[in-house]
Every structure is written in C-alpha cells, then in structure tokens.
Amino acid sequence: MNILLIGAGGREHTLAWKLIQSPHCSKLFIAPGNPGTAQCGTNVPIGINDFAAQEQLCRDENISIVFVGPEEPLVLGIHDYFAAAHSRTPIGTDWKGLIGPSKQAAALEGSKAFAKMFMQRHGIPTAAYHEFDASNYTMGMEYIQKQPLPIVLKADGLAAGKGVVICQNHVEALAEFELMIRQDKFGDAGRTVVVEEFLDGIELSVFVLTDGKNYIIFPEAKDYKRIGDGDTGLNTGGMGAVSPVPFADAIFMDKVRQQIVEPTIQGLQKDKLDYCGFIFIGLMNCQGNPMVIEYNCRLGDPETEVVIPRIKNDLPELMLATLTGKLNEIKMDTDARKAVTIMAVSGGYPGDYKKGFPVIGLDELDIPDTIVFHAGTTLTDGRLMTNGGRVVAVTSLGDSIAEAAEQSLYAIEQVYFEDIYFRSDIGFEFR
C-alpha cells in the first residue's frame, strides 16, 4: 500500500519510522514532513490544510491510506473532504480511506464545551463546569468569584496545547477570564471559556483506536507539560513523556475501559458521529478513579514518541483493520520495556524564541535502544537547523523508567544548538 502521512512534527516522524517497518507499506509520502521524516519516505511540500493538493497527490500516487497526524486538519474537516472527493470520483484503484474522524466528531477536541456536553450526556466521569462568552461575561465573573480554589479556565477552541490556565486565586482567575474573552489572549479559540472544577490527582493519557464500533487500547503514557524541572513554570506543548504509567495497573485500566472507553464508543454511535481513528483521552487519576480532563481526536505529542516504539503490531495492518471494521480481530502486542522521551527545546520556549541555529551531534548518536525524532528542524543549504520551539525528542527503551530516562538524558546531552534547553527529570516520580 502507498500511504500519505499528514504533518511535520515529532509525532509524524515517529509514525513514519514505524510505518516503513511494515512490508505492507510500499511507498510513504509525508506532507509536508521534516528532515527526520525524509529519512523514512518522501516529503512533499503540501501544507497540512491544503486538502485539494493532498487529494491530487493521492490520485497521482495511487494512495491507499491517508493518516492524519495533527488536530487542525481534522477539526477543519479533512475526513469529510476526502469522503466527498472519493464519492464524486474514486480516488484510486487501491483507496481504503482516511484515518481520522469526521469534522462533527472532531469537535470533541475542537470545542471543549462540545466535549463536556458529550461526557455529561453519556455519563462519562468528568469535572463539573460552566461555559461563558461575551454574551454572559458578567455572569461568568460572578460565577468565578464563588468557585473554590484553584480554578481551571479552558479556551473552548484549539490553542496549540496552551489554552488551559490553572488559577490559584480569584484575582488571577478574573484577570485570565478577561484576557481570554475581552482581550483575545487565545484569539478565536478563547471567545468561549469553560470554567471547570479543579481535579486533584495525577494525569495520564490513554489512546484508543476505533472503527466507530470496535476498539483497541494502546499503551498509556504520561506527558510533562511544565517547562521546568519539578513541574514548574509555564505550560508547553510537552517536554517529555513516559510509558507505561506505573499506577495504571490492571484494576485502574479496567475502570478506564468500563467507565470511560466503552461509554465513549457507545456515545459516538448514539450521537451518530462518524469516527474512524484515534481518540486521545486525557485522564486524571483521582484517588484510584479515572476522570476525563479532555478528548483529543489524534495521537498526542510527545506521547506518540513513547507509545509507538512500544507497539509490536504492524501499524499499516492496524490502520487497514480500522478502515474495514475488523479491529475486533486484532490483539495488541506491546513491548514490556519502559520508554522515556526527553524533548530538547529552543531557549525562551514556550514564549518568544529564535530559530535557525545549527543542530550538532545527531549524526554521531548511535546508542542501542535509543531513537531521535525530529520535531522542529529544517535543512538549510544541507545543514540541519532549528525550526521551532520543540526541536528534537530522544526516546530510549529500558527495563525501568529510571534506566530509560538515564539513557535518554545521556543521549540528549550529546546534542547541541544555541540556547538548547531540556528537562532533566522526566519521569521523576517513577524513578
């Protein structure tokens, strides 16, 4: 099969790395890709939201499967676009379909309010909440002042993983509320704000692949959002991740399956939401009970960098089973070893940062059970340069989280670019 992978980050490099290991993957195209994905397949200069150019590529190259990495194309309706295009004129002789939900179903990530209503409607455990916008702004201010601390404010729309603010006092919460709604802190994403009860516990991420009826659960992961060691400082897109999560034992994961995963799949069917792809469920472990923080409609980043290397299954086979409604015939086969990824970022991230610095040391890295994934790099005149806030992720596998973390830390210390920064304590509570 010829496969088109949409995206350009560390998640997409990880997926490309896995896809080409399959004998079922004849050709792999990545749009637009990065220097890391170029080592796995053919990068094509097509933007993630340029659906027409993607469709033409699929027709020209007889693509069988389109795999969508990032959330934005899904929320904008890439699934619906390709379904309509294929309905008008078959895309190719071997067309199987697109991995990713419909635009309506992708609102589970695209709108926090939509997701909360879905959970409420289907009895899925989550924090109490209320939503506000400019029309009931004063009511929102009054509501916030009556809430116990801390208070969670979430921009309703997509905000690149940075639209959640946890406020420790009411003055801060009121100020953030005003910044979101009246001063466009998150642009259109924050015009509606979900004010949510704070859940006290430990976060983790669970990934479910579903054909809309059947499902399989991938290995769970925990990512680290805060910029500083000890989970301090500003929220980022993710500074690292670990998998598995030690407290997510069989008893806890059975609760996740019964109380969250199955009601979610049943809810999709009841609401007639067309869903064929990944559901990323952000959870909080509240004294042994799972509560949903959020849904995402794709794999996470940097969680992908620790989950996918632990999967022994053939990824194109999983995709094909998803598109043909045969996931019930699949058994997940997972590497028992632990995985830890550490992200090297540009100085100043998640605020202002500079890019265009040479990345040194990657070519010399040759450490068993350690893989480097490109997240924000580019080639300029043949030289590898920084091209984003998160630059590279280094993933290692080991018999313990401590061993894997030490190996990733050792490897990332061999990499250099100007103002490089990384956390040295990823997985600290499990070491």
Secondary structure by P-SEA (a helix, b strand, c coil): cbbbbbcccaaaaaaaaaaaccccccbbbbccccaaaaaccccccccccaaaaaaaaaaaacccbbbbcccccccccaaaaaaaaaaacccccccccccccccccccccccaaaaaaaaaaacccccccccccccaaaaaaaaaaaccccbbbbcccccccccbbbbccaaaaaaaaaaacccccccccccbbbbbcccbbbbbbbbbbccccbbbbccccccccccccccccccccccccccccccccaaaaaaaaaccaaaaaaaaaaacccccbbbbbbccccccbbbbccccccccaaaaaaaaaaccccaaaaaaaaaacccccbbbbbccbbbbbbbbbccccccccccccccccccccccccbbbbbcbbbbcccbbbbcccccbbbbbbcccaaaaaaaaaaaaaaccccbbbbbcccccccc
